[in-house]
Amino acid sequence: MARKSIPVMEWAQAHHSVVFDDDYEPRHIAPARRGGPEQRFRSLSMSLSWKRPKHSLFGHDDMRDPTHHGNDAAIDDSHDGPEHPQGPTHVKQRRASGSLKGIIRRASMSLKGIMHRRPSVAAADVIYEQGASNERPTTSHGPWNRLGQAANFHRSPSFYDLDLYRDPNKHVPIPGLGDEPPVIPHHTGAAAKASAAMQNEYFARQRGLNPPSSDDGNDRESGIGIAVTRLSVDLDSVEQESVLEQDSRISRIDFVSELPAELAIHILACLDASALAKASAVSRQWHHTVSNQHIWRESCLRETTGTYATSRPVQPGAGMGVPKIHPQNDWKQIYKVKLELSQRWKEGKARPVYLHGHTDSIYCLQFDEFKIVSGSRDKTIRVWDMHTMECKLVIGPPEVVDGPHLLVDEEGNPSHYAAGSDNEQTALSLPNTVSFPEHHKASILCLQYDDEILVTGSSDSTCIVYDVKAGYRPIRRLRHHTAAVLDLAFDKKHIVTCSKDISICVWDRETGALLRQLRGHTGPVNAVQMRGNTIVSCSGDFRVKLWNIDTGKNIREFVGHTKGLACSQFSEDGRFVASAGNDKVIRIWDANTGECVREMKAHENLVRSLHIDSVSGRLVSGSYDTDIKVWDMETGNQLLDFPRWHSSWVLSAKSDYRRIVSTGQDPKILIMDFGAGVDGIGQLETSAAQATD
């Protein structure tokens, strides 16, 4: 059984105190009552209280009162003895006797270290017989008798072996001469006994107000599991001050200066930006240590690279707002920029910039940190510089790129420029133009690019693959669809296209060979996307379907929309699918179970575009009601609304860590820049060497 420590007065109320205070000096000690020779024996018994005399610290009347409980006495050194007359003869005789006995007593005290002295068990029995009363039960099987036997240290002869290492008279007061009070030695336990006597009075009064409880869980019959503990109230003021001083000293240890620099840096790197800012203000040394770039880099990467729906945290240098790790990076400034950018997203503070140059509706776009690629009903593909906002390249059929008003308007002013909300023209440019033998002869409806290729789909029912590194020179054309190619997606191995001919085609990326054609939808397939070996598609037949790209089989279907669907999106980790269409509702599905986990009544007209930012968990929607809205994927709550920032239908809207870029029926590209005006925002970008003109 585990030992439970409880306060001393809860079970051994009448024991001698085990607390000694060397510095306590009582202001007054009353003269001790002297009895006969047999009563002058000083008992060292630690047995229960009824085996000793019953003089109370409060006087004889209190002890005779049956309602008074004197069991909590920590110290009771008084002895009952016969009452002696106090006449002059007796006083004189006792004074002489006391003087002689005092001399003998002091002589014996000087020899205390030479000979071991222990109390006589027989003498203790005499005291027990004289001090016994009817206040306690005395039956041999009573609980108090058993507890007394358990606590009586005199019953075991082996206990006295320990007396060899303890001087019983070390803290005994030296008797005074005659009726003079005894001399209480300093730096002994006698002073502590007097202090404890004061506590006894306090506890006795408290018992009258708060009777002890019997349901405290202790086995009071046997005493098992009981241990005497030292109470904090027994500490005198000097000792308490010492403890408080020690605690205060420990709490103010400067670990930054005490630990090796490497350990201090490792510990501080576990803090976030707010805590680091406070730590930096502690002292000059802390400020110097907190300025270490390793601390800010580790804190920044830990706190800002978490994602909502990706397979791993954001990798530095991947173009997602975390720069490549480099010795020259100022990670404290980078951290500050990211926090400010995040706050701007929460508040919806974005600066609009409109790019002019296309002459008809812009159906599709894709962008990164350095460029935007757009496709339009005017049959052209245009490449824009994200930093300067200038148009760099126009690709199209010869009759278009050679037209007189492609680069300048009728007044001779450049037709490619950027404009803000005040409609002031900036970034005027004259882009390069190029026309290849392989080109689209109709609207560019969809496109996607990576570092190596650009693939476009057109109303002419074909797709063209371009070599990005060779100046967007066409590599091959993909022919098999019998109607307009409405959407496409690709990875390192496959190119997937969907068409108005209600089919999905899977192509080999390297050779352009058709691998298989998927059929199952009963209406135009308006959108496709792929994650791993899974394709998600949506159609005008109200259905969202999942396909296995290797087998071509339909593995799951999501049913719930009530009208034709225009767009669908896969989260990067493949866990979620978002879909929307003509029923004006956005639904989020669990890709593994097919369950609709969220439904948002989003717009007042057809939802034409969706984009999931798997890093932030934001969902961007664009609609024919001309609004662009931002949603929280986790809760389904609307975060932001940008009403009528386009003057007509929104046809495509995508986002990254900093911007939302959208296109519409009006021939303008809208850039909503949340990082505009943030000092140091360029530090979040990857190396400029990755930009492609």
Helices and strands as residue ranges (DSSP letters): E 4-7, G 8-10, G 37-40, G 49-51, H 60-64, H 88-110, H 121-131, H 143-151, G 153-155, G 157-165, H 190-209, E 226-229, G 232-234, H 237-251, H 255-258, H 261-268, H 273-280, H 284-290, H 293-304, H 331-347, E 351-356, E 362-367, E 371-376, E 381-385, E 391-395, H 398-401, E 416-419, E 425-429, E 432-434, E 444-449, E 453-458, E 462-467, G 468-470, E 473-479, E 485-490, E 494-499, E 503-508, E 514-519, E 525-531, E 534-539, E 544-548, E 554-558, E 565-570, E 576-581, E 585-590, E 596-601, E 607-613, E 618-623, E 628-632, E 638-642, E 650-655, E 659-664, E 668-673, G 681-684, G 688-690
